[in-house]
């Protein structure tokens, strides 16, 4: 079935904005500007401020939904009182109202923690490794689902998980074996990779919580993303204050070596407008990526979304090579292929039935001219011998 124009547009938007999100974040990390100490220009090393920008982008999804919903409400003369956001399927899910919004606070806290850790890791390692290592989330999600949701994993899912683990190991090894930059700190790269993988454990906790506690509510996906963005931004913005007083020693690049320094971040923004452009790009790329991703799942299917996510990783890797942020690593290609295969097996895209179907087509094509040859498999699945 051919894609419609709208489906092509949302798939393209998801692919481009998803790629730009990681690339812009890494580009912003490398920008230099003087900070509050007016010393030598330093790189913009403020992962928690960048995480705030990401949550602000998610919150825009809620703003967009609220605007559309408000317009529809005004047009409907029958709307009054506390109106459900969406008409529910009776007997299956509970109606969601704004009074239930705080059920999104726990996943928002998980998202806030995971995102902040990932941005710290991104600052230390390569953009391509950052994107590939995020694939570890399916491993931890599956294991937590078995433990807390009493799910039974099929053999194909276990196989997919082990293939993903192999891909992740190869990607990690490639970062260790190929120290690509003369001034690259090997310990920093390894720490960055480990932080990204650790963040996936927290992200998996978020997914399991959402499946266990939020699936009973019939809530539009944009509202869910927007509420998590609102809570994440609000809590993290408050936490920025104590983070400015917690010492981090040599681990921190801020003037007073604290975990975060929002004042220094704003000083660097003032002294280099490109940093502002980078953060604004993060905000809008996240907003459009979330909308497009939800639309792809709804209008096409989740399989297409997974394929686009894989292509997004490939684009990030290719752009990183083109911009000379890293050098070519053949191990990363092998790791990427294993990651894609593992995810496809885990999600049921590659399975035994499809293997048999493809094999049947190939054999049938090869032996189509069956004059004096042996027909192994025919189109009608009848085995014959001449």
C-alpha positions in Angstrom: 0.0 0.0 0.0 1.5 3.3 -1.1 2.0 6.0 1.5 -0.1 9.2 1.4 1.5 12.6 1.2 0.9 13.2 4.9 2.5 9.9 5.9 5.6 10.8 3.8 5.8 14.2 5.5 5.5 13.0 9.0 8.0 10.2 8.4 10.5 12.7 6.9 9.9 15.1 9.8 10.5 12.4 12.3 13.7 11.2 10.6 15.2 14.8 10.2 14.2 16.2 13.6 15.2 13.1 15.4 18.7 13.2 13.8 19.0 17.0 14.3 18.2 16.7 18.0 21.3 14.7 18.8 23.5 16.5 16.3 22.4 19.9 17.6 23.0 18.9 21.2 26.5 17.7 20.3 27.3 20.8 18.3 26.2 23.0 21.2 28.5 21.1 23.5 31.4 22.0 21.3 30.7 25.8 21.1 33.0 28.0 23.2 32.3 31.2 25.0 33.4 33.1 28.1 31.3 32.5 31.2 30.6 34.3 34.5 34.3 34.3 35.4 35.3 36.2 32.2 38.2 33.9 31.7 39.3 32.0 28.6 36.5 30.7 26.4 35.2 27.3 27.5 33.0 24.7 25.8 29.3 24.8 26.7 29.4 22.0 29.3 25.9 22.4 30.9 24.0 19.1 30.4 21.3 19.9 33.0 20.5 23.2 31.2 20.3 21.3 27.9 17.9 18.8 29.6 15.7 21.7 30.6 15.6 22.7 27.0 14.6 19.2 26.0 11.7 19.2 28.5 10.6 22.6 27.3 10.3 21.1 23.8 8.2 18.2 25.2 6.0 20.7 27.0 5.3 22.5 23.7 3.4 19.3 22.7 1.0 20.0 25.5 0.7 23.6 24.5 -0.1 22.6 20.9 -2.7 20.1 22.1 -4.3 22.6 24.5 -4.6 25.2 21.7 -6.3 22.7 19.4 -8.5 21.4 22.1 -9.5 24.9 23.2 -10.5 25.8 19.6 -12.6 22.6 19.4 -14.2 23.3 22.7 -15.3 26.8 21.7 -16.9 25.4 18.6 -18.8 22.8 20.5 -21.9 24.3 22.2 -22.4 21.1 24.3 -19.1 21.3 26.2 -19.4 22.4 29.8 -17.8 21.7 33.2 -14.8 19.4 33.6 -14.6 17.8 30.2 -12.7 14.6 29.5 -9.7 15.1 27.2 -10.8 12.1 25.1 -13.9 10.0 24.9 -13.0 6.6 26.3 -13.7 3.1 25.4 -16.1 2.1 28.1 -15.0 -0.9 30.2 -11.4 -0.8 29.0 -9.9 2.5 30.2 -10.7 5.2 32.7 -11.5 8.7 31.5 -8.6 11.1 31.8 -9.1 14.6 33.2 -6.6 17.3 34.2 -7.1 16.2 37.8 -5.2 13.0 37.0 -2.2 14.9 35.8 0.0 14.1 38.7 0.2 10.4 37.7 2.7 11.6 35.1 5.0 13.0 37.8 6.9 9.7 38.6 7.7 9.0 34.9 8.7 12.6 34.4 11.2 12.3 37.3 12.6 9.1 35.7 12.8 10.9 32.3 14.5 13.9 34.0 17.1 11.8 35.6 17.8 9.6 32.5 17.9 12.6 30.2 20.3 14.6 32.4 22.7 11.6 32.7 22.5 11.0 28.9 23.5 14.6 28.2 26.4 14.3 30.6 27.4 11.1 28.7 26.9 12.8 25.3 29.3 15.6 26.4 32.0 12.9 27.0 31.6 10.5 24.0 30.7 10.6 20.3 27.2 11.4 19.0 27.0 8.1 17.0 27.9 6.1 20.1 25.4 8.0 22.1 22.6 7.1 19.7 23.6 3.5 19.3 24.0 2.8 23.0 20.5 4.1 23.7 19.4 0.8 22.1 20.2 -0.9 25.5 16.8 0.3 26.8 15.0 -2.7 25.3 17.1 -5.1 27.3 16.4 -3.4 30.6 12.7 -2.8 29.7 12.3 -6.5 28.9 13.9 -7.7 32.2 11.9 -5.2 34.3 8.7 -6.3 32.5 9.4 -9.9 33.5 10.1 -8.8 37.1 7.2 -6.3 37.7 4.6 -7.0 35.0 4.8 -10.8 35.1 5.4 -11.0 31.4 6.7 -14.1 29.7 9.3 -13.4 27.0 9.3 -15.6 23.9 12.5 -17.2 22.6 12.6 -14.7 19.8 12.8 -11.8 22.3 15.6 -13.4 24.2 17.5 -14.0 21.0 16.9 -10.4 20.0 18.2 -9.2 23.4 21.4 -11.2 23.1 22.0 -9.9 19.6 21.5 -6.3 20.9 23.9 -7.0 23.7 26.5 -8.1 21.2 26.0 -5.0 19.1 26.3 -2.8 22.2 29.5 -4.5 23.2 31.0 -4.0 19.8 30.1 -0.3 19.8 31.6 0.1 23.3 34.8 -1.7 22.2 35.1 0.5 19.1 35.2 3.6 21.4 38.0 2.0 23.5 40.1 0.5 20.7 39.9 3.5 18.3 41.0 6.5 20.3 40.3 8.8 17.4 41.4 12.2 18.7 44.8 13.2 19.9 43.4 15.0 22.9 40.7 12.6 23.6 40.5 11.3 27.2 40.0 7.6 27.1 38.6 7.5 30.7 36.1 10.3 29.7 34.9 8.3 26.6 34.4 5.1 28.6 32.6 7.0 31.4 30.4 8.7 28.9 29.4 5.3 27.3 28.7 3.8 30.7 26.6 6.8 31.8 24.4 6.4 28.7 23.9 2.7 29.4 23.1 3.5 33.0 20.5 6.0 31.9 18.7 3.3 29.9 18.0 1.5 33.2 16.1 4.6 34.5 14.4 5.0 31.1 13.3 1.4 31.3 11.8 2.0 34.7 9.9 4.9 33.2 8.5 2.7 30.4 7.4 -0.1 32.9 5.7 2.4 35.1 3.9 3.9 32.2 2.7 0.5 31.0 1.6 -0.5 34.5 -0.1 2.6 35.8 -0.8 4.9 32.8 -2.2 2.4 30.3 -5.5 2.4 32.3 -6.1 6.0 31.2 -7.3 6.9 27.8 -5.0 9.9 27.3 -3.8 11.3 24.0 -0.1 10.7 23.5 0.7 14.4 23.0 -0.9 15.1 26.4 1.2 12.4 28.0 4.4 13.7 26.4 3.5 17.3 27.3 2.7 16.6 30.9 6.0 14.7 31.4 7.7 17.7 29.8 6.0 20.1 32.1 6.8 18.2 35.3 10.3 17.5 34.1 11.1 21.1 33.2 9.5 22.4 36.5 11.4 20.0 38.8 14.7 20.3 37.0 14.5 24.1 36.9 14.1 24.0 40.7 16.9 21.5 41.2 19.3 23.7 39.2 19.6 25.9 42.3 21.0 23.3 44.7 23.1 21.8 41.9 25.0 25.1 41.7 26.3 24.5 45.3 27.2 20.8 45.1 30.9 20.4 44.4 31.9 18.0 41.6 35.7 18.5 41.6 37.5 17.8 38.4 34.4 16.2 36.9 32.9 19.6 36.4 34.0 22.3 33.9 32.1 25.1 35.6 34.0 28.0 37.1 33.4 26.9 40.7 33.5 23.1 39.8 29.9 22.5 40.9 27.5 19.9 39.3 25.8 22.6 37.3 26.0 26.4 37.1 22.9 27.9 35.3 24.3 31.5 35.8 27.4 30.5 33.9 25.3 28.9 31.2 23.3 32.1 30.7 26.6 34.1 30.7 27.9 31.8 27.9 24.6 32.2 26.0 25.0 36.0 26.2 28.6 35.9 24.9 27.8 33.5 22.0 24.5 33.7 20.3 25.1 30.3 18.6 24.6 28.6 21.9 21.1 30.2 22.1 20.4 29.0 18.5 21.5 25.5 19.5 19.2 25.4 22.6 16.3 26.7 20.6 17.0 24.1 17.9 16.9 21.4 20.7 13.5 22.7 21.9 11.8 22.7 18.5 13.4 19.5 17.2 12.2 17.7 20.3 8.7 19.1 19.9 8.4 18.2 16.2 10.1 14.8 16.7 7.6 13.8 19.4 4.6 14.9 17.3 6.0 13.2 14.2 6.9 10.0 16.1 3.4 9.7 17.6 1.8 10.4 14.2 4.0 7.7 12.5 2.9 5.1 15.0 -0.8 6.2 14.6 -0.9 6.7 10.8 1.5 3.9 9.7 2.7 1.5 12.4 5.2 1.0 15.2 7.5 -1.1 12.9 8.0 1.9 10.6 8.9 4.0 13.6 11.6 1.5 14.6 13.0 1.5 11.1 13.1 5.3 11.0 14.9 5.3 14.4 17.5 3.0 12.9 17.9 5.3 9.9 18.2 8.2 12.3 21.2 6.5 14.0 22.8 6.0 10.5 22.3 9.7 9.6 23.9 10.8 12.9 26.9 8.5 12.3 27.3 9.7 8.7 27.0 13.4 9.6 29.5 12.9 12.5 32.0 11.5 9.9 31.3 14.3 7.5 31.9 17.0 10.1 35.0 15.1 11.2 33.7 14.7 14.8 35.1 11.2 14.6 36.9 8.9 12.2 35.5 5.9 10.4 35.3 2.7 12.5 34.3 -0.5 10.9 33.4 -2.0 14.3 30.7 0.6 14.7 29.1 -0.5 11.4 29.2 -4.1 12.7 27.7 -3.0 16.0 25.0 -1.0 14.3 24.0 -3.9 12.0 23.7 -6.2 15.1 21.7 -3.6 16.9 19.2 -3.3 14.0 18.9 -7.1 13.6 18.5 -7.6 17.4 15.7 -4.9 17.6 14.0 -6.3 14.5 14.0 -9.8 16.0 12.8 -8.5 19.4 10.0 -6.6 17.8 8.9 -9.5 15.6 9.9 -7.9 12.3 12.3 -10.8 11.6 10.8 -14.2 12.6 10.8 -17.8 11.4 7.6 -17.4 9.3 9.1 -14.5 7.4 12.4 -16.4 6.9 10.5 -19.3 5.4 8.4 -17.0 3.2 11.5 -15.2 1.8 13.3 -18.6 1.3 10.3 -19.9 -0.5 10.2 -16.9 -2.8 14.0 -17.1 -3.5 13.9 -20.9 -4.2 10.8 -20.5 -6.4 12.4 -17.8 -8.4 15.6 -19.8 -8.9 13.7 -22.9 -10.0 11.0 -21.2 -12.0 12.2 -22.8 -15.2 11.4 -26.3 -14.2 11.8 -28.2 -17.4 14.3 -30.8 -16.5 15.2 -29.4 -13.2 14.2 -30.4 -9.7 11.4 -28.2 -8.3 12.2 -27.7 -4.6 9.4 -25.3 -3.7 6.6 -24.1 -5.9 4.4 -21.1 -5.5 1.5 -23.3 -4.4 3.8 -25.0 -1.8 3.5 -28.4 -3.5 6.8 -30.3 -3.6 7.3 -32.2 -6.8 10.1 -34.1 -8.5 10.5 -34.6 -12.3 
